[in-house]
Amino acid sequence: MDSLLGVLVALNGIIWHDIVLIILLGTGIVFTIWSGLSQYRALTHGVQVLRGNYDDPNHPGAISHFQALSAALSATVGLGNIGGVALAIALGGPGAIFWMWVVGFFGMAIKLTEVSLAMHYRNTDDPDNPHGGPMWVVSKGLKKINPKLAPLGKAIGGLFCLTLLISTATGGNMFQAWNVGEITEEYFGIPSIFAGITLAILVGLVIIGGIKRIGAVAGRLVPFMVTLYLLAGTFVLISNLEDIPSMLMLIVRSAFLPQEMTGAFIGGTAGYAFLFGMKRALFSNEAGQGTSPIAHAAAKTDEPVREAMVAGLEPFIDTIVVCTFTALVILSTGVWNRSAEAQLNTPPDFILTEVNTWSLETVAAPKRINEEWKNGDLVFIIVNADFNPQSGNNAHRLEGRLQITNDNLVIAWNPINSQSRPTINDTGIYATYVGATLTAKAFDSVIPGLGKWLITLAVWLFALSTMISWSYYGEQGVVFLFGNRMVLPYKFFFCTLIIVATWGFIESDTDLDNLTGVGTGVMLWANIPIMWLFVCEAMRSYHNYIARLKTGKLKLTD
């Protein structure tokens, strides 16, 4: 498993090169200017469309505008909002949230553009099961330009589908299932694998029914779970109301200045705040990935831009509203820079095991404040070693796991690579709270038990809704590549991956970031060139629609 994680680290280094983030952010800026601030139109006209003011049951498609948005939001509003925000803060510091806002704002223009293209080139031969997405855009679009380019379009579309399936397996499936298993085991002591089996059964029961059942389930589930989460978040924020202004200032300040080490947070540079904020925002709202267009392509409408307006609301709801709630809960409660939960009585020594590799002596687990340690708990200690570019200092988190040896509970530490001999920064031991568990601890700090029940319920609902929608995304990729004959085997494989993810091979937030980062990144590499190839067509269609809207040529339905 270490070799697999090593491959993921190497792939992330290539996929998430700084130039990729700059290109994506630049794409959002260009599309925003080119469209004349389409974010405004999404927040005004898009809401009117969502209310059903332009609905017509005779339009081509299978589901309503609201159901299409719900299906897309069920994939985006999920554990990226609970666990992903926690990851961004844990790895990049508070400044990562500022860059999540930036991606959310400019992502609205990206989302509007890619959905407009998907609607324009969707396949409605079967009106009850439309097909759309970047793979159809590039295959039909290049054929339209020149029939001789049809094979090239098919090949590029196939490449996108391969990246879609990678992302489906990682971020759309395994990330979700792992978080559910982790938080269920943390709070209720139920082995993670049982949560995985339960999830696999529930997901399987829904996805067998296709997009109509997915749209119906999402249309009921998404409003309920978002409302529940926001109400609970509002209660926590009211409890810490006096801290909110300073937290907002901290977010902005940390986006441009290094963040000092404090408590459990080892520090962070502005560059890493930018990196992790961008990555987690993209994972959460999926702008530029090309996934949401697949869900929106099933909407009933005869105007491609009309559904694109609705799609533009996604990053706003997902990132600027829901993610901000999570971030303020984590920051205002202080769990991100919490104090140590135990103290080592005698600092252990570092032993050189091989060249530039050090191992910390196994030690007995000291008494934990307020709670008892359990066999298998993950912890970390802060040590000083070679310069850490992520933190901007010499601090590192050295992870360890509690295990029973000779009837005693001890901490076995992971090795650390360093040319210089590491030293222990202080003797404090911190419990490792990964992803959604960190968010749950923030709720618990206000009302003991709130996180246990609320976040566990939210994680289950968010993960279930996300996996249902992502299964449909992957299904559409399978249909494009292999036809309908492979849909049933694909659905079985998708449900199997849920169980695999809860088997226990992901141990830390770094592993989690590497796993989901690969899935998100490969899709960006495939979809961004497709958007740029056909953006002129999308913008012509958009400005034509806005002109007709301004002159009153687009009539409301009764």
C-alpha positions as a printed Julia matrix, in Angstrom:
558×3 Matrix{Float64}:
   0.0    0.0     0.0
   2.9    2.35    0.66
   3.95   1.97   -2.98
   0.44   2.94   -4.15
   0.43   6.04   -1.95
   3.9    6.89   -3.29
   2.54   6.75   -6.83
  -0.36   9.03   -5.82
   2.09  11.56   -4.35
   4.13  11.56   -7.56
   1.03  11.95   -9.74
  -0.25  14.84   -7.64
   3.08  16.59   -8.04
   2.64  16.48  -11.82
  -1.13  17.04  -12.08
  -1.26  19.9    -9.58
   1.66  21.9   -10.88
   1.25  25.62  -10.15
   0.69  26.31  -13.84
  -2.49  24.17  -13.8
  -4.0   26.27  -11.01
  -3.04  29.49  -12.78
  -4.61  28.28  -16.03
  -7.82  27.32  -14.27
  -8.08  30.57  -12.34
  -7.24  32.48  -15.51
  -9.97  30.59  -17.36
 -12.52  31.68  -14.79
 -11.37  35.3   -14.99
 -11.51  35.35  -18.8
 -14.96  33.72  -18.9
 -16.21  36.21  -16.29
 -15.03  39.21  -18.33
 -16.12  37.7   -21.66
 -19.63  37.01  -20.37
 -19.97  40.45  -18.77
 -20.12  39.15  -15.18
 -22.4   36.17  -15.78
 -22.4   35.56  -12.03
 -24.97  38.35  -11.71
 -27.25  36.71  -14.29
 -26.96  33.34  -12.56
 -27.98  34.85   -9.21
 -30.96  36.7   -10.71
 -32.28  35.05  -13.87
 -31.01  31.63  -12.77
 -33.2   31.8    -9.67
 -36.25  32.63  -11.82
 -35.58  29.6   -14.02
 -35.14  27.44  -10.93
 -38.56  28.52   -9.65
 -40.12  27.05  -12.78
 -41.0   30.36  -14.45
 -39.81  29.02  -17.82
 -40.73  25.33  -17.44
 -42.49  23.55  -20.29
 -43.26  19.81  -20.01
 -43.01  19.5   -23.8
 -39.35  20.53  -23.85
 -36.79  17.76  -24.47
 -35.24  16.19  -21.37
 -36.1   13.92  -18.46
 -36.05  16.01  -15.27
 -36.92  19.57  -14.16
 -34.45  22.43  -13.7
 -34.75  22.01   -9.92
 -34.13  18.27  -10.09
 -31.13  18.79  -12.37
 -29.64  21.33   -9.97
 -30.38  19.03   -7.04
 -28.73  16.08   -8.79
 -25.65  18.19   -9.54
 -25.6   19.7    -6.04
 -25.94  16.27   -4.48
 -22.58  15.52   -6.07
 -20.96  18.82   -5.07
 -22.59  19.61   -1.72
 -21.19  16.69    0.19
 -18.16  15.66    2.15
 -16.09  18.22    0.27
 -18.03  20.77    2.3
 -17.55  18.94    5.6
 -14.34  16.97    5.22
 -12.75  18.9     2.36
 -12.88  22.24    4.17
 -11.35  20.61    7.24
  -8.57  19.22    5.05
  -7.94  22.64    3.5
  -7.57  24.29    6.91
  -5.53  21.44    8.41
  -3.05  21.43    5.52
  -3.14  25.01    4.2
  -4.34  27.06    7.15
  -7.19  29.6     7.31
  -5.97  31.37    4.16
  -7.05  28.37    2.1
 -10.67  29.45    2.61
 -10.05  32.77    0.85
  -8.88  30.92   -2.24
 -11.92  28.67   -1.99
 -14.04  31.83   -2.25
 -12.09  32.98   -5.29
 -12.55  29.62   -7.0
 -16.24  29.65   -6.08
 -16.81  33.08   -7.64
 -14.93  32.51  -10.89
 -16.13  28.91  -10.94
 -19.64  30.22  -11.53
 -18.57  31.5   -14.96
 -16.73  28.26  -15.73
 -19.72  26.16  -14.73
 -22.1   28.28  -16.8
 -19.87  27.9   -19.86
 -19.35  24.14  -19.68
 -23.03  23.43  -19.03
 -24.06  25.67  -21.92
 -21.86  23.61  -24.24
 -23.16  20.32  -22.84
 -26.76  21.4   -23.38
 -25.99  22.51  -26.93
 -24.43  19.18  -27.91
 -26.42  16.75  -25.78
 -27.94  13.61  -27.27
 -31.73  13.46  -26.83
 -32.44  10.5   -29.12
 -33.92   8.83  -26.04
 -35.88  11.69  -24.4
 -36.23   9.74  -21.15
 -32.49   9.2   -20.87
 -30.54  12.1   -22.44
 -26.76  11.94  -22.7
 -24.47  14.94  -22.34
 -21.14  16.17  -21.09
 -17.71  17.14  -22.42
 -17.32  13.81  -24.24
 -20.37  14.58  -26.37
 -19.3   18.2   -26.82
 -15.92  17.31  -28.29
 -17.1   14.33  -30.34
 -20.1   16.09  -31.91
 -18.41  19.49  -32.0
 -15.35  18.39  -33.98
 -17.57  16.41  -36.32
 -19.62  19.56  -36.9
 -16.47  21.53  -37.74
 -15.26  18.87  -40.16
 -16.59  15.31  -40.55
 -13.02  14.09  -40.99
 -12.33  15.15  -37.39
 -15.0   12.79  -36.02
 -12.52  10.02  -35.05
 -10.36  12.57  -33.23
 -13.4   13.87  -31.36
 -14.35  10.36  -30.38
 -10.82   9.69  -29.12
 -10.68  12.9   -27.04
 -14.14  12.16  -25.68
 -12.96   8.69  -24.7
  -9.94  10.18  -22.94
 -12.21  12.45  -20.94
 -14.36   9.47  -19.97
 -11.29   7.64  -18.66
 -10.46  10.61  -16.42
 -14.13  10.75  -15.42
 -14.02   7.13  -14.27
 -10.81   7.76  -12.28
 -12.46  10.68  -10.5
 -15.65   8.69   -9.99
 -13.71   5.92   -8.29
 -11.65   8.22   -6.05
 -13.37  11.48   -5.09
 -16.92  10.5    -6.07
 -16.83   7.17   -4.3
 -13.86   6.18   -2.11
 -13.41   9.58   -0.42
 -17.09   9.6     0.51
 -17.22   6.02    1.77
 -13.99   6.36    3.76
 -15.24   9.44    5.61
 -18.49   7.67    6.5
 -16.62   4.65    7.8
 -14.12   6.79    9.71
 -16.63   8.93   11.57
 -18.96   5.99   12.28
 -16.11   4.0    13.79
 -14.79   7.03   15.7
 -18.1    7.82   17.41
 -19.92   4.5    17.61
 -17.15   1.9    17.54
 -18.74   0.16   14.53
 -16.04  -1.22   12.23
 -15.69   0.9     9.11
 -16.32  -2.05    6.81
 -19.92  -2.42    8.07
 -20.63   1.2     7.14
 -19.22   0.46    3.68
 -21.47  -2.55    3.18
 -24.54  -0.57    4.27
 -23.67   2.31    1.95
 -23.11  -0.06   -0.96
 -26.6   -1.54   -0.51
 -28.3    1.87   -0.22
 -26.49   3.3    -3.25
 -27.24   0.19   -5.29
 -30.97   0.43   -4.55
 -31.1    3.99   -5.94
 -28.79   3.88   -8.96
 -30.55   0.89  -10.51
 -33.46   3.24  -11.3
 -31.41   5.59  -13.53
 -31.47   9.41  -13.77
 -35.21   9.8   -13.05
 -34.92   8.01   -9.7
 -31.65   9.81   -8.96
 -33.27  13.17   -9.73
 -36.29  12.36   -7.58
 -34.19  11.23   -4.61
 -31.82  14.2    -4.94
 -34.72  16.65   -5.19
 -35.91  15.55   -1.75
 -32.61  14.74   -0.06
 -30.5   17.78   -0.97
 -32.79  20.56    0.37
 -33.31  18.62    3.61
 -29.64  17.89    4.3
 -28.41  21.39    3.36
 -31.07  23.05    5.54
 -30.27  20.75    8.46
 -26.55  21.45    8.19
 -26.92  25.22    7.84
 -29.3   25.44   10.8
 -26.85  23.58   13.02
 -23.96  25.67   11.71
 -25.9   28.87   12.43
 -26.4   27.77   16.04
 -22.66  27.17   16.47
 -21.77  30.51   14.88
 -24.24  32.37   17.1
 -22.52  30.76   20.09
 -19.2   32.21   18.86
 -20.6   35.37   17.27
 -17.96  37.7    18.73
 -15.19  35.68   17.06
 -16.6   35.79   13.51
 -15.14  39.18   12.43
 -11.66  38.23   13.61
 -11.95  34.85   11.86
 -12.88  36.54    8.57
  -9.88  38.86    8.94
  -7.67  35.85    9.69
  -8.86  34.12    6.51
  -7.98  37.14    4.34
  -4.69  37.85    6.09
  -3.53  34.23    5.95
  -4.22  34.07    2.22
  -1.31  36.41    1.56
   0.94  36.08    4.63
   2.58  33.06    6.29
   0.6   31.58    9.18
   2.58  30.91   12.36
   2.58  27.56   14.14
  -0.03  27.41   16.88
  -1.33  24.42   18.79
  -2.03  21.48   16.51
  -1.41  23.6    13.39
   2.25  23.47   12.35
   2.07  26.65   10.26
   1.45  27.36    6.6
   2.77  29.5     3.79
   0.6   31.67    1.56
   1.57  29.46   -1.38
   0.25  26.33    0.29
  -2.9   28.15    1.38
  -3.46  28.94   -2.31
  -2.71  25.33   -3.35
  -4.94  23.57   -0.84
  -7.71  26.16   -1.11
  -7.82  25.74   -4.87
  -7.7   21.94   -4.7
 -10.38  21.56   -2.06
 -12.68  24.16   -3.69
 -12.38  22.4    -7.03
 -13.06  19.07   -5.39
 -16.1   20.56   -3.68
 -17.77  22.55   -6.48
 -16.26  20.67   -9.46
 -15.95  23.81  -11.62
 -13.93  22.9   -14.69
 -14.13  19.16  -14.13
 -16.97  18.63  -16.58
 -19.12  16.53  -14.25
 -22.11  18.78  -13.56
 -22.87  19.17  -17.29
 -23.64  15.45  -17.34
 -26.45  15.91  -14.8
 -27.74  19.18  -16.27
 -27.91  17.64  -19.75
 -30.95  15.68  -18.56
 -32.97  18.86  -17.81
 -36.15  19.71  -19.71
 -35.45  22.82  -21.79
 -35.07  23.96  -25.37
 -32.65  26.76  -24.44
 -29.07  25.58  -23.69
 -28.13  28.79  -21.84
 -31.21  28.64  -19.63
 -30.02  25.51  -17.85
 -26.5   26.95  -17.78
 -27.85  29.86  -15.73
 -29.13  27.39  -13.15
 -25.8   25.59  -13.14
 -24.01  28.85  -12.37
 -25.67  28.81   -8.94
 -23.83  25.63   -7.94
 -20.43  27.08   -6.94
 -22.15  29.9    -5.08
 -24.3   27.55   -3.0
 -21.6   24.95   -2.56
 -18.46  26.98   -1.91
 -19.41  30.51   -0.93
 -22.31  29.48    1.33
 -21.9   25.92    2.65
 -18.08  25.75    2.71
 -17.9   29.13    4.46
 -20.24  27.85    7.16
 -17.99  24.85    7.79
 -14.84  26.99    7.79
 -16.21  29.5    10.31
 -17.38  26.67   12.58
 -13.91  25.09   12.56
 -12.05  28.38   12.99
 -14.32  29.97   15.61
 -14.3   26.87   17.81
 -10.5   26.59   17.64
 -10.29  22.87   16.89
  -7.89  23.52   14.02
  -5.23  24.81   16.45
  -6.39  22.88   19.52
  -4.2   22.1    22.51
  -2.5   18.75   23.07
  -4.65  15.98   24.52
  -1.83  14.22   26.35
   1.78  14.82   27.39
   4.75  12.49   27.1
   6.34  11.93   30.47
   9.82  11.32   29.02
  10.68  12.39   25.44
  11.71   9.31   23.39
  14.86   9.27   21.24
  15.18   9.27   17.47
  17.06   6.32   15.98
  18.7    6.41   12.54
  17.35   3.31   10.74
  18.8    4.0     7.28
  20.23   6.94    5.36
  18.2   10.08    6.16
  15.43   7.99    7.75
  14.68   8.25   11.45
  12.41   6.31   13.75
  11.06   7.5    17.09
  11.14   5.01   19.94
   7.84   3.28   20.71
   6.44   4.67   23.96
   3.61   3.87   26.34
   0.48   5.9    25.63
   0.15   8.63   28.3
  -3.19   9.38   29.92
  -5.55  11.35   27.67
  -7.47  14.37   28.89
 -11.25  13.82   29.16
 -11.29  10.57   27.14
  -9.6    7.19   26.95
  -7.34   6.13   24.1
  -8.49   3.18   22.01
  -6.48   0.56   20.19
  -5.96   1.82   16.61
  -6.32   5.54   17.39
  -4.17   7.82   15.25
  -2.11  10.54   16.92
   0.69  12.9    16.02
   3.49  14.82   17.68
   5.18  17.96   16.34
   8.89  17.58   15.61
  11.6   19.77   14.12
  13.51  18.43   11.12
  14.54  19.65    7.66
  12.77  22.72    6.26
   9.09  22.05    5.51
   7.91  24.09    2.49
   4.27  23.57    3.45
   4.59  25.12    6.9
   7.37  27.59    6.03
   9.39  26.42    9.03
  11.08  23.27   10.31
   7.98  21.83   11.95
   6.53  18.47   10.87
   3.64  16.32   12.03
   4.94  12.87   12.95
   2.05  10.42   12.85
   1.68   7.42   15.12
  -0.83   4.71   15.88
  -1.88   3.27   19.21
  -1.57  -0.49   19.47
  -1.55  -3.15   22.15
   1.85  -4.76   22.77
   2.35  -7.2    25.64
  -1.0   -6.12   27.1
   0.14  -2.48   27.14
  -1.21   0.35   24.98
   1.75   1.93   23.17
   2.34   4.44   20.35
   4.19   3.13   17.3
   5.5    6.05   15.23
   5.88   6.34   11.47
   9.42   6.96   10.15
  10.45  10.47    9.12
  12.9   11.47    6.38
  15.38  14.18    7.29
  19.05  14.87    6.65
  19.39  16.47   10.09
  18.51  14.64   13.29
  14.87  15.41   14.22
  14.03  16.81   17.63
  10.72  16.88   19.47
   9.21  20.36   19.41
   7.21  19.75   22.59
   5.92  16.72   24.42
   2.27  17.26   23.52
   0.38  14.46   21.77
  -2.55  15.36   19.53
  -5.34  13.07   18.38
  -5.55  12.94   14.59
  -8.93  14.13   13.34
  -9.13  13.62    9.61
 -11.65  15.33    7.31
 -15.22  15.21    8.58
 -14.15  14.06   12.04
 -12.41  17.41   12.62
 -15.62  19.24   11.7
 -17.59  17.01   14.06
 -15.19  17.85   16.9
 -15.85  21.54   16.23
 -19.58  21.0    16.76
 -18.87  18.88   19.84
 -16.87  21.72   21.38
 -20.04  23.84   21.53
 -22.49  21.15   22.63
 -21.0   17.78   23.59
 -22.54  15.12   21.39
 -23.8   17.55   18.71
 -21.04  16.59   16.32
 -21.47  12.92   17.11
 -25.08  12.86   15.98
 -25.41  15.79   13.59
 -22.21  15.35   11.6
 -22.54  11.6    11.5
 -26.04  12.0    10.06
 -24.87  14.75    7.68
 -21.9   12.68    6.54
 -24.13   9.73    5.77
 -26.63  11.87    3.87
 -24.01  13.9     2.02
 -21.98  10.84    1.09
 -25.04   8.92   -0.05
 -26.26  11.75   -2.26
 -22.78  12.39   -3.69
 -22.15   8.75   -4.55
 -25.56   8.45   -6.18
 -24.88  11.36   -8.53
 -21.28  10.37   -9.22
 -22.39   6.87  -10.09
 -24.51   8.44  -12.83
 -21.55  10.49  -14.07
 -19.43   7.38  -14.32
 -22.29   5.51  -15.96
 -22.46   8.11  -18.73
 -18.73   7.67  -19.29
 -19.22   3.91  -19.56
 -22.1    4.39  -22.03
 -19.92   6.62  -24.22
 -17.02   4.17  -24.16
 -18.73   0.79  -24.24
 -22.46   1.27  -24.74
 -25.37   0.28  -22.5
 -24.27  -3.36  -22.21
 -21.62  -2.47  -19.62
 -23.84  -0.33  -17.38
 -24.91  -3.12  -15.01
 -21.34  -4.48  -14.47
 -20.2   -0.9   -13.89
 -22.84  -0.33  -11.2
 -21.78  -3.53   -9.44
 -18.12  -2.45   -9.56
 -19.01   1.03   -8.25
 -20.76  -0.47   -5.22
 -17.84  -2.83   -4.62
 -15.43   0.12   -4.45
 -17.48   1.55   -1.57
 -16.63  -1.52    0.48
 -12.98  -1.48   -0.6
 -12.62   2.15    0.55
 -13.71   1.27    4.08
 -11.21  -1.58    4.4
  -8.64   0.62    6.15
  -5.83   1.51    3.76
  -6.28   5.31    4.11
  -4.83   6.52    7.39
  -4.16  10.28    7.3
  -5.44  13.53    5.81
  -2.39  13.57    3.52
  -3.33  10.16    2.1
  -6.88  11.42    1.63
  -5.71  14.56   -0.16
  -3.48  12.55   -2.49
  -6.28  10.14   -3.37
  -8.89  12.76   -4.21
  -6.34  15.12   -5.77
  -5.53  12.64   -8.52
  -9.19  12.17   -9.42
  -9.94  15.89   -9.56
  -6.74  16.81  -11.35
  -6.92  14.38  -14.25
 -10.37  15.67  -15.2
  -9.15  19.25  -15.31
  -6.42  18.27  -17.74
  -9.01  16.71  -20.03
 -11.88  19.2   -19.73
 -10.18  22.61  -19.79
  -8.89  22.18  -23.38
 -12.39  21.1   -24.47
 -13.92  24.24  -22.95
 -11.38  26.5   -24.65
 -11.89  24.75  -27.98
 -15.6   25.61  -28.06
 -15.86  28.64  -25.76
 -16.57  31.04  -28.64
 -19.74  29.1   -29.42
 -20.79  29.15  -25.76
 -20.27  32.91  -25.47
 -22.16  33.66  -28.7
 -25.07  31.6   -27.43
 -24.92  33.28  -24.02
 -24.92  36.85  -25.35
 -27.7   36.0   -27.81
 -29.8   34.66  -24.94
 -29.16  37.73  -22.78
 -30.09  40.03  -25.68
 -33.41  38.22  -26.11
 -33.97  38.3   -22.35
 -33.42  42.07  -22.22
 -35.81  42.71  -25.11
 -38.56  40.55  -23.63
 -38.48  37.88  -26.35
 -38.17  35.07  -23.79
 -41.66  34.51  -22.46
 -42.56  33.21  -19.02
 -44.8   30.17  -18.73
 -48.18  30.56  -17.12
